[in-house]
């Protein structure tokens, strides 16, 4: 377990996840106090990745529950294998007949069968889903409940019970309590407001798009060999693009994909003609690509105006 806030920064850093002190502080408190952490922020800023690298840094199993509209208790908690139970019943039919021999009345027969409940109602017919797997894990694990805002309010209410006591009731078996309280990370893209009750049970963490300097560090860490000039120009353009009215702002992962594409094409700076052809790796909607293209042209025009005496190079390598 982490010993300090600086230990969190170092531990996540070894997994190539760069975080600031505010993020590290919440992670340290959450892991130490055994409190769930609700991580909110725009899509693509590293919320899910935080849960993954936390498990890797601590050497714990990662159990992930991906939320979606219509997710219910059965799909998140467990499934009872009725077909398997029926198969066992058919196979043991003769054995059941032997057990019932000697019973004289219907009540005696029922009582005799009832004494065998442990055979037909046991965890051998229980198929655990992510929530139950986390509770029954033999070792402490990281439970990542991803995009909780996509689930329904009813499921959120059910989740409150699990996070309150870390135990659940299975009608066929009884109450199952967590062997080890998992480290719980919930992520939300703010598509809907989370309830006050859920927020009370969690430590809150908001992750926004990184500042320019930190984004430069991320690019250089994740894309070895990228040139300083290209990385600097990409970050400058990205921060301009994220201020536009886009359907989807470029995420960190999409930024890294774009830089990798530019590097593979041996592009050293953004005034290369091929840059325009790579914007589809950064933007996912045609309207956004057009806006990005216009912003790129404006950026290059400003860059040229600021450096009018630089050698121009071949016009064919410049974007017009």
C-alpha distance (Angstrom), angle and dihedral (degrees) to the residues before:
residue distance angle dihedral
X1 . . .
X2 3.79 . .
X3 3.80 115.8 .
X4 3.82 98.6 -161.7
X5 3.80 144.8 -6.4
X6 3.80 90.1 -92.3
X7 3.80 88.4 52.2
X8 3.81 88.8 56.9
X9 3.81 91.3 51.6
X10 3.80 91.0 48.8
X11 3.81 94.4 43.8
X12 3.79 94.8 49.9
X13 3.79 89.9 41.8
X14 3.81 90.1 59.3
X15 3.81 86.1 58.9
X16 3.84 89.2 52.0
X17 3.80 93.0 -107.1
X18 3.79 112.1 131.9
X19 3.78 115.7 -157.3
X20 3.78 135.8 169.0
X21 3.79 126.3 -122.7
X22 3.80 95.3 -95.3
X23 3.82 91.6 57.0
X24 3.80 91.7 44.4
X25 3.81 91.5 49.6
X26 3.81 93.6 54.9
X27 3.81 91.4 45.6
X28 3.81 91.0 50.1
X29 3.80 92.7 49.2
X30 3.80 92.9 45.0
X31 3.80 94.1 51.0
X32 3.80 93.1 43.2
X33 3.81 98.0 43.4
X34 3.83 92.7 38.9
X35 3.80 90.4 -125.8
X36 3.82 123.4 147.9
X37 3.81 114.2 -111.3
X38 3.80 119.3 -137.8
X39 3.81 107.7 -155.2
X40 3.81 114.9 -164.2
X41 3.79 131.8 177.4
X42 3.81 144.1 103.6
X43 3.78 119.6 -42.4
X44 3.78 114.3 -85.9
X45 3.81 102.2 23.7
X46 3.82 96.0 115.5
X47 3.82 104.6 -89.6
X48 3.80 95.6 133.1
X49 3.78 90.8 39.4
X50 3.80 89.0 57.0
X51 3.81 90.4 61.6
X52 3.80 91.9 47.6
X53 3.80 96.8 48.9
X54 3.81 91.1 43.0
X55 3.80 89.0 60.3
X56 3.81 91.1 46.8
X57 3.81 93.4 47.0
X58 3.81 91.9 51.6
X59 3.80 95.5 39.7
X60 3.82 91.8 -120.6
X61 3.77 132.0 140.2
X62 3.80 114.1 -100.2
X63 3.81 115.2 -136.3
X64 3.80 112.5 -173.2
X65 3.79 129.3 -162.6
X66 3.80 111.7 -168.3
X67 3.79 109.2 -155.0
X68 3.79 124.9 -146.1
X69 3.77 139.4 161.0
X70 3.80 109.5 -70.3
X71 3.81 95.8 24.5
X72 3.78 107.8 149.3
X73 3.78 139.1 -173.6
X74 3.80 95.1 -92.7
X75 3.80 94.6 54.1
X76 3.79 93.0 46.6
X77 3.80 100.3 38.9
X78 3.80 115.6 30.6
X79 3.77 146.2 -42.6
X80 3.79 123.3 -134.4
X81 3.79 110.7 -136.8
X82 3.79 100.6 -136.7
X83 3.81 93.3 167.7
X84 3.79 91.2 55.7
X85 3.81 90.4 47.0
X86 3.80 90.5 51.6
X87 3.80 91.1 48.5
X88 3.81 90.6 53.3
X89 3.80 89.4 50.0
X90 3.81 92.1 52.4
X91 3.80 93.0 46.7
X92 3.82 92.2 48.8
X93 3.80 95.1 43.8
X94 3.79 93.8 110.8
X95 3.79 91.8 45.6
X96 3.79 89.8 52.2
X97 3.82 88.4 53.0
X98 3.80 90.3 53.9
X99 3.82 90.4 50.8
X100 3.81 91.6 51.8
X101 3.79 93.6 52.0
X102 3.74 110.9 112.7
X103 3.81 95.8 28.6
X104 3.79 111.0 125.2
X105 3.78 104.1 -171.4
X106 3.80 137.2 38.9
X107 3.80 90.6 -113.2
X108 3.80 91.3 54.5
X109 3.81 90.1 49.8
X110 3.81 92.0 49.8
X111 3.80 91.6 47.8
X112 3.78 90.2 48.7
X113 3.82 92.2 52.3
X114 3.82 90.7 44.8
X115 3.79 89.4 58.4
X116 3.81 87.5 63.6
X117 3.83 95.0 56.0
X118 3.77 90.3 113.7
X119 3.80 89.4 65.9
X120 3.80 97.5 52.4
X121 3.81 99.6 30.3
X122 3.78 105.8 49.8
X123 3.79 139.5 111.5
X124 3.82 90.2 -90.2
X125 3.82 86.1 82.6
X126 3.81 93.5 43.6
X127 3.81 116.7 101.7
X128 3.81 105.7 -165.2
X129 3.79 120.1 -141.5
X130 3.84 122.0 -158.4
X131 3.82 98.9 -74.5
X132 3.80 94.7 48.9
X133 3.82 91.9 41.3
X134 3.81 88.8 56.7
X135 3.80 92.2 49.5
X136 3.80 94.4 47.0
X137 3.80 96.1 42.8
X138 3.80 112.6 129.4
X139 3.80 89.5 -141.4
X140 3.79 130.1 41.4
X141 3.80 109.3 -90.0
X142 3.79 141.5 -176.2
X143 3.81 112.9 -106.2
X144 3.81 110.3 -157.9
X145 3.81 112.2 -164.6
X146 3.78 99.4 -170.1
X147 3.82 125.0 -155.4
X148 3.79 95.2 -5.3
X149 3.82 88.5 174.9
X150 3.82 89.2 71.4
X151 3.81 92.0 62.5
X152 3.79 124.8 85.3
X153 3.79 125.0 -96.9
X154 3.82 88.9 -112.1
X155 3.79 91.8 59.5
X156 3.80 90.6 46.2
X157 3.81 88.9 54.9
X158 3.80 90.6 51.5
X159 3.79 90.2 48.5
X160 3.81 89.5 56.0
X161 3.81 90.0 64.0
X162 3.79 92.2 51.0
X163 3.82 93.3 47.9
X164 3.80 92.3 46.5
X165 3.80 99.7 56.2
X166 3.82 104.1 5.7
X167 3.77 89.9 -132.3
X168 3.79 134.7 103.2
X169 3.78 136.5 -163.9
X170 3.79 120.2 -124.3
X171 3.84 108.8 -166.3
X172 3.80 93.4 -148.6
X173 3.83 94.1 50.7
X174 3.81 112.4 14.1
X175 3.79 135.3 -119.3
X176 3.79 118.7 -11.9
X177 3.79 117.0 -162.6
X178 3.80 125.1 -161.2
X179 3.80 113.6 -94.0
X180 3.79 88.2 -153.6
X181 3.81 125.6 10.4
X182 3.82 104.8 -114.9
X183 3.80 124.6 -134.7
X184 3.79 101.3 -108.6
X185 3.81 123.2 -152.8
X186 3.80 117.4 -178.0
X187 3.81 119.2 -171.8
X188 3.79 128.8 -160.5
X189 3.81 133.4 -178.3
X190 3.82 89.4 -160.3
X191 3.80 94.4 -113.0
X192 3.81 84.7 143.1
X193 3.79 133.8 8.3
X194 3.77 116.7 -94.9
X195 3.80 117.2 -128.5
X196 3.79 120.9 -97.5
X197 3.81 88.9 -122.6
X198 3.80 91.7 59.6
X199 3.79 92.7 45.4
X200 3.81 91.2 51.1
X201 3.79 90.2 58.9
X202 3.80 93.8 50.1
X203 3.76 140.7 61.0
X204 3.79 107.6 -119.8
X205 3.80 124.0 -129.1
X206 3.80 126.1 176.8
X207 3.81 117.8 -162.9
X208 3.80 117.4 -168.4
X209 3.79 130.7 -178.6
X210 3.81 107.8 -67.0
X211 3.77 125.1 -102.9
X212 3.80 117.1 -100.7
X213 3.79 95.6 -98.2
X214 3.81 93.8 49.5
X215 3.82 92.3 45.8
X216 3.81 88.8 53.1
X217 3.81 88.8 53.5
X218 3.81 91.2 49.9
X219 3.81 92.8 50.0
X220 3.80 93.2 48.9
X221 3.79 91.3 46.5
X222 3.79 96.1 47.8
X223 3.83 98.9 36.4
X224 3.80 107.9 44.8
X225 3.78 113.9 -159.1
X226 3.79 97.3 27.5
X227 3.78 111.6 143.1
X228 3.80 120.6 -113.5
X229 3.81 92.9 -125.1
X230 3.80 94.1 51.2
X231 3.82 92.7 45.9
X232 3.80 91.3 48.8
X233 3.81 93.7 49.1
X234 3.81 92.6 45.8
X235 3.81 91.8 53.2
X236 3.81 92.2 47.1
X237 3.79 91.9 51.0
X238 3.81 93.4 44.3
X239 3.78 92.8 55.6
X240 3.80 88.9 52.0
X241 3.80 92.1 48.3
X242 3.81 93.3 50.9
X243 3.79 89.3 58.1
X244 3.81 91.0 59.4
X245 3.79 125.0 92.4
X246 3.80 95.7 -99.6
X247 3.77 129.7 165.4
X248 3.81 87.9 -134.6
X249 3.80 124.4 10.4
X250 3.83 115.5 -139.2
X251 3.79 111.2 -89.5
X252 3.79 127.1 -143.9
X253 3.81 92.0 -104.3
X254 3.82 91.6 49.8
X255 3.79 89.7 48.3
X256 3.79 90.4 53.7
X257 3.81 90.8 48.1
X258 3.81 89.7 52.4
X259 3.79 93.4 49.2
X260 3.81 90.4 48.4
X261 3.82 89.8 51.0
X262 3.81 91.9 49.4
X263 3.79 90.7 47.9
X264 3.81 92.9 49.5
X265 3.81 88.7 52.8
X266 3.80 89.1 51.7
X267 3.81 91.6 -119.1
X268 3.79 111.4 162.9
X269 3.81 100.0 -178.2
X270 3.79 139.0 13.3
X271 3.80 97.1 -105.5
X272 3.80 91.2 76.1
X273 3.81 113.5 115.3
X274 3.82 93.6 -126.5
X275 3.81 92.6 62.7
X276 3.80 91.4 82.6
X277 3.81 90.3 56.7
X278 3.81 92.1 55.6
X279 3.81 98.6 53.9
X280 3.82 90.6 96.9
X281 3.82 88.6 72.0
X282 3.79 88.8 58.6
X283 3.81 103.4 36.9
X284 3.80 123.9 43.0
X285 3.82 102.0 -165.4
X286 3.80 126.5 64.9
X287 3.79 93.4 -132.9
X288 3.81 89.7 52.4
X289 3.81 91.0 48.5
X290 3.82 90.5 54.5
X291 3.79 90.8 50.2
X292 3.79 90.5 47.5
X293 3.81 90.6 50.1
X294 3.80 91.3 52.4
X295 3.80 91.7 46.5
X296 3.82 90.2 49.2
X297 3.81 90.8 53.5
X298 3.82 90.5 48.4
X299 3.81 90.6 48.6
X300 3.81 92.7 50.1
X301 3.82 91.6 46.8
X302 3.80 90.2 53.5
X303 3.79 90.5 45.9
X304 3.79 91.3 51.6
X305 3.80 91.9 47.2
X306 3.79 90.8 53.2
X307 3.81 92.2 50.2
X308 3.81 104.9 35.6
X309 3.79 96.2 154.7
X310 3.80 98.4 54.3
X311 3.82 115.9 116.7
X312 3.77 106.4 -93.2
X313 3.77 101.4 -145.1
X314 3.76 120.1 -162.0
X315 3.77 115.5 -20.1
X316 3.78 90.1 -139.7
X317 3.80 88.9 67.3
X318 3.80 92.9 57.2
X319 3.78 127.7 84.1
X320 3.82 115.0 -121.4
